[in-house]
């Protein structure tokens, strides 16, 4: 049996090379913007803030026994504090949802760029944002269900501690670990297959998301061995490409750090002479280095993400001719 996921590994390399070389600066910059939203949504993780009341030098302190108890009004947050917290939470949620929406639309911009072999963010956005909105809603529902399931399992495990009914049950922990793995695996497969296979079907057949999933399902069920091999191969390729991209980014950052480091040392020397100017030079060198490293990472991600998306499109077209978005590129590569 021919394994399409194995054959497509080299074909995707040839297609990526043909699409990106010779280097077109305008194309690469547009793709960098697209990749920032497409590849960046997976790279961000929420910050976790933990803290407690400071205790000075670590010695225990106590109030005199005759000291009055603190007033509840001084301890409980008031309306203003709650309003500020609500505004901050609302802003963070709006930013995250906005990023998720833009990233969902950019998935169609990315695939359409490969399909047309021309990158046009504004044109593809204007024609595909409705499909992106459907993908956004689907991702939101899957994310909420996944998070709810995980929190539900954690609540069952930690409920004895919360309600003071005893310690955490080892049996529940042992049972919950494989369940959490299964939940994460199923959620990842649904999200990955939706992005890599259902989105192209939505484009090629002008279907809404659920209809595209129904269209894709018979192919997935019939060719499940091909897609199982793809899932494993894509996982390995992502690890390998991620490692190579990280190395390339670090090397590029080191090259950029040499001249900017010299500028920073000049700023340090100026601190003892003209304090404000020296710190401005140091801060400018640091900020410029962070910006350059960020841009290097984006540019390195362009061929990486392009290759992975081409790889999925080759497998999709091999398993079903009607789903082939890149017939001309496929023919050119395999001649």
N, C-alpha and C positions, 0 to 999 in steps of 0.2 A: 504493500500500500504506500502510495506517495504521501509524504508528510509535507503539507503545504507550509506549515510553520517553519520547517527546516529549510525548504527551498527559498522561502521569502527572505531569509537572513541576508544573503548576498544581493538579492534583487533590490532590497530596500537601500543597501549601501550605494548601488549604482544609481538608483533613482534620486537619492539625496544629493549625490555628487552632481548629477546633471541639473538638478533644480537650483543648487546654491553656487555652483562654479561655472564660469569665472565669477568672482565676487562682485555683486552689484550692491553698492553701499546703501542705496535707497531700499532695495528689497530686504537686506539684512536688518536695517533699522526698523522697518515696518514689522518684520517677523519678530524682532526683539520685543516690541510692544505687545504683540499677540502672545508670545511665549511667557511674558511677565504675568499675564492673567491666566493663561492656560496651565503653565507649569508651576507658577507661583502659588495657586490655591492649595496645592498639596504640600508645599514646603513650609507653610506657616503653621505654627502651633501656638495655642493661647498661652499667654503669660500667667503664671500662678503666683499670686501674692500671698505670702504667709507672714505672720508676724504676731507679736505678743507685746504685752506691756513691758517697757524697759525696767530693769531692776537695779540700775546704777552699777555698783561694784560687785553685785551678786549677793550681798548680805540681805537677810530677810528683814523686813520692816513690818511694824504693826502699829495700829492706832491705839491710843490710850483707851482703857476700858470705859472711861467716862466721857469719851469724845462722842459728839452727836453723830448719828448715822448720816451718811451723805443723802442729800435730797434727791428723790427720784428724778426731779426735773433737771438736775445737773448731770445725771448719768444717762438717761434715755435720750436718744437723738430727737431733736425737735423737727418741726415741719420743714424748716429751711434746709437742714442737713439731709433729710429724706428727699427733698426736691432736688438737691444737688446730686445726690447719688443716683436718683432716677434719671436725671438728665445725662449724666456720664454713661450710665448703662445703656440708655437709649441711643446715644451717639455711637458708642462702640458697636451696638447691635446693627445700627443703620450702616456703619462703615463695612462691617463684615457681610451683611446682606447685599450691599451695593457691589462689593468686590465679587461675591458669588454670582450675582446677576451678570455683571460684565464678563466674568470668566465663562459663564454659560453661553453667552452670545459669541464670545471669541472662539469657542470650540467650532462653531459653524464658519466663522471667518477663516479659521485655520484650515479646515478641510476644504472649503471652497477655494482657498488660495492654491492648495495642492491640486485640486481638480482642474482649475483654470490655468494653473501654472503662471499665475500673476497675482500679486498681493495688493489688495485695495481694501483697507479697513473701512473707510466710509461707505463705499458702495455695497460691500457685502453686509455691513451692519444694517444699512437701511432696508435691505431685502430679507434679512434673516433674523431680525431681532425677535420676531414673534415666536419662531421656533426656539430661539434661545430662552425666551420667557417660559416656554413649556419645560425645557430642560431644567431651568432654575427651579421651577415648582417641584419637579420630580426629585431633584437632588435634595431640596429642602425636606420633602416628605420622608425620603429614605434616611436622611441624616437625623431627623427627629425620632423616627422609629428606632434607629440604631441606638441613639443616645438614650432613649427611654428604656429600651431593653437592657442596656448596660447598667443604667442607674437602678432599674428594678432588681436586677441580680445582686448588685452591691447592697441595696436596701435589705434584701432578704438575708444576706450574709452578716451585715452589721447591725441588724435590728436587735439582737440580744444585748449588744453594748449600749445602744441608744436607749433602750427601755429598761436597762438594768436587770435583765433576766439571766445574766451569765456571760461567759466569754464567747468568742467566735467559735463556731463549730468547725472542726477540721474536716468533717465529712462534707459540709456545705462548700467549703473552700475547694476541696478536691473536685467536687461536682461542678462548681461554677467555672473553674479554669477552662476546661474543654468547651463549655457552653459559650464563654466569652470568645474563645478562639474561633468557634463556628460562626458566631454572630459577626465577628470582624471579617472572616473569610467570605461569608455570603454577601455582606454589605460591600466589600471590596470588589467582588466579582460582578455584582449587579452594577455598581458604579463604573467599573472599568469596561465592561461589555457595552453598557449604554453609551459611554463616550466614544469608544473605538469602533463600534459596529452599528449601533442603532442610530447614532447621529448621522453617519453617511447614508443610511437607508432613508432617513427623514429628508435628506437633501436630494438624493437621486430620484425618489418617488414622490416627493412633496407630500409627505405624510406627517400627521401629528405623532407625538412620541409613543403613546400607547398602541396606536395602530402600527407603527414601525416595529415595536416589540413583538406584536402578534405576527407581523410579516416575517420577522427574523427567527421566531421561535421554531418553526418547522425545520429550518436549516440548521439551527443550533442542535436540535434533537437528533436530526439525521446524521450530522457531521460532528457529533459530540467528541469523538476521539481527536479530530483535528483541532477543535477548540480547547480540549484539555491539554494537548501538546503546546498549543499557542500560549495558554495561561502559564505553563511552567517556563517555556522559553522566554516569554516576555518578562517574567519576574527576574530570571537570570540576566537577561539583557539590560534591564533597568538597573540592576545592581552594578553590572560591569560598566555601563555607560555613565552611571552616577559617579563611580569611583574615578573613571578617566576624566570626567568633567571637573570633578573636585581638584584633581591633581593639576589640570590645565589652569584652573582658576587661581590656585595657590601660586603656581609658577608665574602667571601673569601679574598677580598682586606683588610678588617679590620683586619683579622687574620694576613695577611702578613705585615700590617703596624706596628704591635706592635714591632717585633724585628727590622725592618728597621727604625722605628721611634727612637728606642734607639740608633741605629748607627748614625742616623742624629743628635741626641742631643749630642753625643760624638763629632761629627764633629763641631757642633756649639761651644762646649767648647774649641776645639782645635783652633778655629779661633783666639781667643785672645792670644794664645800661639805661634802657628805656622800657620800664616794666610793662605798660599797656601795649606798646607796639610788639614787644616780644611775644606776649601771650596771644595776640591777634595772629601773628605769623604761625605760631605753633598750632593754634586752633584751625587756621586755614589749611595747613598742611594735613592735619588729621582728617578734616572733613573732605578735602580733595582726594585723599587716599581712599576713604570709604566709598566715595562716589565712583572712583575709577575701578575699584574692586567690584562694586555692584554692576557696573557696565560690562566689565570683563566676564562676570558670571552670566549675565544675560546673553552676551554674544556667544559664549561657549554653549549655552543651552539651545541656541537656534539649531545647529545641526543635530544635536542630540534629540530634541523633541521632534524635529522633522523626520529623522530616521525612524523613531518609534511609531509615528503616525503613518508613515509610508508602509512600515512593516505590517501594521494592522490592516491597512487598505489592500495590500497584496493578498493577505490571508482571506479577507472577506470576499474579494473578487474571485479567488480560486475556489471557494466553497460554493459560490452561487454567481453565475454569470450576470444575472440581472442586477446584482449589487455592485458591479464594477464601476467605480468612479474614475479610474485612471486607465482606460483601455489603451490609449495611445502610448502612455509612458510604459505600461506593462509590455506592450509589443516591442517598443524600442529597446527595452532592457533585455528582453529574452530572445531577440533575433540573433 
